Amino acid sequence: MNIELIDKVEILESGELAIILESGGRPDYQLIYREAAEVSWDNDLKAFKSPIPRKWSHSDWYFHIVKIAGNCDIILKRTDITEWVNVPPQVREEICAKST
């Protein structure tokens, strides 16, 4: 298992949710697409990304990304200093209430 600390959770201007890693990630993270779960790795952002939400909320996508990363032996962990950018308070509260 590879533990990755989350530097930032951001809703991009496009509407996609990005979970940006403190470490900058690894080149093999791009292989997450093989899970066929609509989660991708953005090498420029150093982040796992969701598509623009259609039926799921941003918090649903957050938990989906965490789960799919876990399937790839990547544990994503928020910290006390994880930054939240363009994330409405309600979405942040939902994420924080359901996760550790």
Short mmCIF file of the C-alpha atoms (twelve columns), coordinates in Angstrom:
data_MODEL
# 
_entry.id   MODEL 
# 
loop_
_atom_site.group_PDB 
_atom_site.id 
_atom_site.type_symbol 
_atom_site.label_atom_id 
_atom_site.label_alt_id 
_atom_site.label_comp_id 
_atom_site.label_asym_id 
_atom_site.label_seq_id 
_atom_site.Cartn_x 
_atom_site.Cartn_y 
_atom_site.Cartn_z 
_atom_site.pdbx_PDB_model_num 
ATOM 1   C CA . MET A 1   0.000   0.000  0.000   1 
ATOM 2   C CA . ASN A 2   1.161   3.491  -0.854  1 
ATOM 3   C CA . ILE A 3   -0.122  6.228  1.463   1 
ATOM 4   C CA . GLU A 4   -0.615  9.606  -0.211  1 
ATOM 5   C CA . LEU A 5   -1.479  12.759 1.709   1 
ATOM 6   C CA . ILE A 6   -4.072  15.017 0.126   1 
ATOM 7   C CA . ASP A 7   -2.712  18.522 -0.336  1 
ATOM 8   C CA . LYS A 8   -5.840  20.015 -1.852  1 
ATOM 9   C CA . VAL A 9   -9.424  19.138 -2.761  1 
ATOM 10  C CA . GLU A 10  -10.584 21.424 -5.546  1 
ATOM 11  C CA . ILE A 11  -13.607 21.832 -7.753  1 
ATOM 12  C CA . LEU A 12  -12.105 23.056 -11.001 1 
ATOM 13  C CA . GLU A 13  -13.723 25.698 -13.220 1 
ATOM 14  C CA . SER A 14  -14.784 22.843 -15.501 1 
ATOM 15  C CA . GLY A 15  -16.777 21.285 -12.634 1 
ATOM 16  C CA . GLU A 16  -14.423 18.325 -12.244 1 
ATOM 17  C CA . LEU A 17  -13.315 17.360 -8.732  1 
ATOM 18  C CA . ALA A 18  -9.558  17.140 -8.256  1 
ATOM 19  C CA . ILE A 19  -7.759  15.483 -5.349  1 
ATOM 20  C CA . ILE A 20  -4.263  16.950 -5.487  1 
ATOM 21  C CA . LEU A 21  -1.465  15.006 -3.798  1 
ATOM 22  C CA . GLU A 22  1.173   16.513 -1.543  1 
ATOM 23  C CA . SER A 23  3.882   14.271 -3.024  1 
ATOM 24  C CA . GLY A 24  3.069   15.082 -6.636  1 
ATOM 25  C CA . GLY A 25  2.191   11.438 -7.244  1 
ATOM 26  C CA . ARG A 26  3.954   8.886  -9.393  1 
ATOM 27  C CA . PRO A 27  3.960   8.275  -13.160 1 
ATOM 28  C CA . ASP A 28  2.188   4.930  -12.757 1 
ATOM 29  C CA . TYR A 29  -0.867  6.668  -11.240 1 
ATOM 30  C CA . GLN A 30  -1.976  7.334  -14.811 1 
ATOM 31  C CA . LEU A 31  -2.855  3.622  -14.964 1 
ATOM 32  C CA . ILE A 32  -5.890  4.234  -12.733 1 
ATOM 33  C CA . TYR A 33  -7.907  4.553  -15.942 1 
ATOM 34  C CA . ARG A 34  -7.649  0.753  -16.218 1 
ATOM 35  C CA . GLU A 35  -10.173 0.480  -13.402 1 
ATOM 36  C CA . ALA A 36  -12.773 1.730  -15.935 1 
ATOM 37  C CA . ALA A 37  -14.397 3.838  -13.219 1 
ATOM 38  C CA . GLU A 38  -14.171 7.304  -14.840 1 
ATOM 39  C CA . VAL A 39  -11.328 8.335  -12.522 1 
ATOM 40  C CA . SER A 40  -8.248  9.763  -14.202 1 
ATOM 41  C CA . TRP A 41  -4.801  11.023 -13.255 1 
ATOM 42  C CA . ASP A 42  -3.886  14.564 -14.314 1 
ATOM 43  C CA . ASN A 43  -0.102  14.748 -14.404 1 
ATOM 44  C CA . ASP A 44  -0.054  18.556 -14.709 1 
ATOM 45  C CA . LEU A 45  -2.227  19.029 -11.617 1 
ATOM 46  C CA . LYS A 46  -0.679  16.035 -9.806  1 
ATOM 47  C CA . ALA A 47  -4.229  14.990 -9.032  1 
ATOM 48  C CA . PHE A 48  -6.850  12.307 -9.396  1 
ATOM 49  C CA . LYS A 49  -9.896  13.749 -11.159 1 
ATOM 50  C CA . SER A 50  -13.547 12.972 -11.644 1 
ATOM 51  C CA . PRO A 51  -15.538 13.810 -14.733 1 
ATOM 52  C CA . ILE A 52  -18.017 16.674 -14.543 1 
ATOM 53  C CA . PRO A 53  -20.763 15.372 -12.230 1 
ATOM 54  C CA . ARG A 54  -23.926 14.211 -13.963 1 
ATOM 55  C CA . LYS A 55  -25.928 12.194 -11.452 1 
ATOM 56  C CA . TRP A 56  -23.413 12.017 -8.598  1 
ATOM 57  C CA . SER A 57  -22.539 14.898 -6.298  1 
ATOM 58  C CA . HIS A 58  -18.998 16.141 -5.785  1 
ATOM 59  C CA . SER A 59  -18.888 14.355 -2.420  1 
ATOM 60  C CA . ASP A 60  -19.976 11.115 -4.139  1 
ATOM 61  C CA . TRP A 61  -17.095 11.556 -6.583  1 
ATOM 62  C CA . TYR A 62  -14.654 12.244 -3.758  1 
ATOM 63  C CA . PHE A 63  -15.487 8.914  -2.117  1 
ATOM 64  C CA . HIS A 64  -15.457 7.128  -5.460  1 
ATOM 65  C CA . ILE A 65  -11.946 8.422  -6.221  1 
ATOM 66  C CA . VAL A 66  -10.745 7.337  -2.766  1 
ATOM 67  C CA . LYS A 67  -12.250 3.878  -3.287  1 
ATOM 68  C CA . ILE A 68  -10.817 3.402  -6.787  1 
ATOM 69  C CA . ALA A 69  -7.382  4.603  -5.658  1 
ATOM 70  C CA . GLY A 70  -7.625  2.060  -2.822  1 
ATOM 71  C CA . ASN A 71  -8.331  -0.656 -5.395  1 
ATOM 72  C CA . CYS A 72  -4.952  0.336  -6.889  1 
ATOM 73  C CA . ASP A 73  -3.201  0.097  -3.482  1 
ATOM 74  C CA . ILE A 74  -3.148  3.880  -3.022  1 
ATOM 75  C CA . ILE A 75  -4.476  5.136  0.301   1 
ATOM 76  C CA . LEU A 76  -5.564  8.787  0.092   1 
ATOM 77  C CA . LYS A 77  -5.538  10.601 3.433   1 
ATOM 78  C CA . ARG A 78  -6.701  14.095 4.278   1 
ATOM 79  C CA . THR A 79  -4.697  16.034 6.843   1 
ATOM 80  C CA . ASP A 80  -5.428  18.965 9.132   1 
ATOM 81  C CA . ILE A 81  -3.857  21.224 6.526   1 
ATOM 82  C CA . THR A 82  -5.628  19.863 3.439   1 
ATOM 83  C CA . GLU A 83  -6.730  22.906 1.462   1 
ATOM 84  C CA . TRP A 84  -10.269 23.216 0.084   1 
ATOM 85  C CA . VAL A 85  -10.629 25.302 -3.082  1 
ATOM 86  C CA . ASN A 86  -14.006 26.183 -4.638  1 
ATOM 87  C CA . VAL A 87  -15.646 23.493 -2.484  1 
ATOM 88  C CA . PRO A 88  -18.950 24.666 -0.993  1 
ATOM 89  C CA . PRO A 89  -19.151 24.303 2.806   1 
ATOM 90  C CA . GLN A 90  -21.935 21.712 2.537   1 
ATOM 91  C CA . VAL A 91  -19.831 19.478 0.277   1 
ATOM 92  C CA . ARG A 92  -16.831 19.806 2.580   1 
ATOM 93  C CA . GLU A 93  -18.993 18.929 5.585   1 
ATOM 94  C CA . GLU A 94  -20.366 15.844 3.811   1 
ATOM 95  C CA . ILE A 95  -16.861 14.649 2.983   1 
ATOM 96  C CA . CYS A 96  -15.487 15.316 6.456   1 
ATOM 97  C CA . ALA A 97  -18.471 13.724 8.215   1 
ATOM 98  C CA . LYS A 98  -18.202 10.463 6.256   1 
ATOM 99  C CA . SER A 99  -14.440 10.001 6.263   1 
ATOM 100 C CA . THR A 100 -11.510 9.993  8.616   1 
# 
